[in-house]
Amino acid sequence: MSAITLNPLAIAAGLARHRYLLGQLVKRDVLLRYRGAMFGVLWIFLSPLIMLAIFAFVFGHIFQTRWPQQAEGLPFWLILYCGLIVFNVFGETVSRASAAVRGYPAYVKKIIFPLDILPLVPLGSALVHAAFNFLILAAALAWTGHLGAGLLLFPLLLIPVVLLAIGAAWFLAAWGVFIKDMTQIVPLLVQMLLFLSPVFYPASAVPGGLTFLYDANPLGAAIEAARAAAFGLPVPWAAWSAALAAGLAAVLLGHAFFQHSRDEFADAL
């Protein structure tokens, strides 16, 4: 049976040993996604730019939507875009995680291959896209006159989201080997989670009887914290710290489950 550890330093050290291989797999994944497209990898920049322009037109000019207690002059579409950047790191990762191992049966049969890095490839791709989205967010904040030093905290505040995505990816990658339907089920769950997280609305707008559900959502806490930093508002550090602890627990449990299941991967495939 594969070794199981609940030591976060040991898990991090194991991943660090294979960082070059993981980097090459992420690079290959990103390039394959845009191979054959007329603009190639430029779509990494064009896609979020087009999406932001659509948000600005629809929510800024057609619906003229306002965020509850919205700061003066701060566009709703920019608040929405900021929340989506955070959520998409998690959503893109877990949506593809269930096929992360099943999609590489040849690697499963190689005893020396570090299978635990395969579920992290979608995360690497998601972080590449998030980096370009972050640059566009910074440019949009500067253009609207709301760029502040708090934006520098944005990458730091994504750490709980990254940890939650890693833990969920290990769980889903293992389940995906045995349950083919996971590739259909998980995207639906991600869509549900999108609307159950404070992306299109602030957590303060949730009715009192449902606030306990949002308080228990570490992803929502990370979204609120990152959004607050981006717009120069006080960061809810207590809620963010709780989300960080939940993310660390997800990593430890996800890794343990993946290691417990990996010996059966070859037989299942």
N, C-alpha and C positions, 0 to 999 in steps of 0.2 A: 504494500500500500504506500502511496506517495506520502511524504512527510507533511504533517500538518503543524502549523505554528500560529500562535496568536501574538507573536512578538512583532510589532509594527516595524522595528528597526531591521529585523531579519527579512521581512517582506520587502522593505525598501531596498535593502542591500541586494537581494536577489534580482529585483527589477533593474537596479543600477548596473549589474554585471552584464545585462543584455540590452543596455540602452542603445548601442549602435545598431543591433539587429532590429530593435523596435523602431528606431528612427528610419531605417531603410524600408520597413514594412509600411510605415505611415506615409513616407514619400511616395512609395509605389501606389498606395491606395488613393492618394490625392491625385496623382498624375493619371491613373487609370480612369478616374471619374470624369476627367475632362478630355481624355484622349479622343481624337477625331472631331472635336468641336471646332468650329471656325475660329473662335477667339481663344481656344485652349484654356490655360490656367488663368487667363484674365477674367474668367467668369467668377473666380474667387472674389474679385473686387467688384465686378459688374453686378452680380446677383444681389448683394446687400444694398448696393447703391440704388438699383432699380426698385427694390422693395421699400427702401426709405422714401424714395420719391412718391411711390404709390401711397404710402401711409400719410405723407404730408398732404397729398391732394385729397384723399378720401376723408381723413379725419380732420384735416385743417380747413379745407375749403367747402366740402360737401356737407358733412355732418356737423362741423364746427364743435366737436366734442371737447368737453372740459373735464379735467381731473378734479375730484373733490379736493377742495382747499388748494387748488393749483396756484403755484407761485406766479406772480405777475409776469406776463410775457413768455412763460415757459410753455411751448407747444405740447399738446396732448400726444401727438404722434411721436415726439421725441421721448416722452416718458414711456410710451408703449414699446418703442424700439429698444430702449435700454433694458426693459424687462425681458424682452424676447432674446436678447443676446445671452443673458444669463441662463434662461430656460433651455435654449437650444443646445448649449453645451451638454446638458443632461439628456435632453430629448433625442438629439442626433446619436448620442452614444448608445443609449439603451435600445433605441429602435433597431439598430443594426447588430446589437450584441448577441442576440439569440442565434445568429448565423455565423458568428465569429469563428467558432471551432468547426461546426458542421461544414462550412465552406472550404475547409482545408484538410480533407481526409488524409492526404499524403503526409502532412506534417504530424498528424496524430500517430501514424505508424512509425515515425522516427523517434526512437526511445530517447535520444539525447536532445530533442527539440524542446525548448521551454514553452510549453503550451500556454502557460499563464499570461504570456504577453499578447496572445492573439486577441483577447477581448479588449485590450487597451488600444488596438489599432484604430477602431472607430473614434475613441476618445481623442487620439492624436489628430485625426482629421477634423474633428469638431473644434479643437483648440486652434487649429490653423484658420478655420473659418471665423472663429470668435476674434482672433487677432485682427483680421481685416475689418470685421464689424466694429471693433473697438476704435480703430483708426477713423472710420467713417463717423462714429459717434462723436469722437473728439472734434472732428472737422465741423460737424453739425452744431455742436455746442458753441464752438468758436464763432460760427456764422450767425447764430442767434444771440450771441453775447452772454452765454451762460457758462463758458469754460472757466473752471476753477481748479485749484490745486487738489481738491478732494478726489478728482478723477484718477489721480495717481494711486489711490487705494483700491481702485476697481479690480485690478488683477489679484490682489491679496484677498479681497472679499469673495473671490470665486473659488477659493480653496475648498470650502465645504461642498460646493457643487461638484467639483472634480472628484472629491473623495466619495460622495454619494454615487456618482456615475461609475467609478471604478468598482465599488462594492456591488452595485446592481448589475454591472456588466459581467462580473464573474459568476453571479448567480444565474443570470439569464443565458450565458454562454453554455453553462453546464446543463441547464434544463433543455436548451435548444437541441442538444445532441440526442436526447431521448424523446423529446416531444416536438415533432415537426410543426405543429400548429402554433408554436410560440412565435414564429415569424409573422403570423397573422394577428395574433392576440396582442402582442406587445405594442405595436403602433396604435391600436385602438386605446389601450390603457394610457399611452403617452398623451393622446389627444384629450382624454378625460382629465388627466393631471394638469394639462395646460390650462383648462378652464377652472380647475379647482385650486390653482395657484394664483397669487396676486400679480398677474401679468397685465390683464386688461383693466384691472381695478385695484385700488389699494386694499390692504387687509382691514383698514379701518372702516371700509364700506360694508363689510360682512355683517349680517344680522347677528345680534347678541347670542342667539341660541346656537349659532354655528361657529362661533369664534374658537371654541376648543379644538375644532378640526384644523383650523388654520394655524393655531398655536402649536399643534403637534406636527406641522409640516415643515421639516428643516429646509426644504427647497424654497419655500415661500419666505422664510426668514432670511435666507441668503439673497434672494431677489430684492427684498425690501432694503437690506443693508447696502447692496451694490448700487441700487437706484438712489438711495440717500447720499452716498458718497459722490456719485456722478453729478448731483445737482446741488452740492454744497450744504446738505442738511445734516443734522446730527445722526450719526450711525448708531443703530440699536445694538451695541456690542454684546449685551447679555444674550439676546436672541441669536445673534451670530455665533457666539461661543457655544451655545447649545446645539446649533446646527453643525458646528465643527466636530463636536463630540459624537453626534449622530453619524456624521460622515466617517469618522475614524472607526466607529463600531461596525458600520456597513462594510468597510474595507476588510476588517479582521474576519467577520463572519462570512463574507463573500469569498475570500481567499480560502478559508477553511473548507467551505462547501465545495469549491472548485477542486481543491486538492483531494478531497474525499471521493469525488466522483470521477476523476480523470482516469483511473485505472480501468474503468468500464467503457471509456470512449471508443477504443478500438473495436470492441465487440459490438457496440451499438451502431457503428458506422460500417 
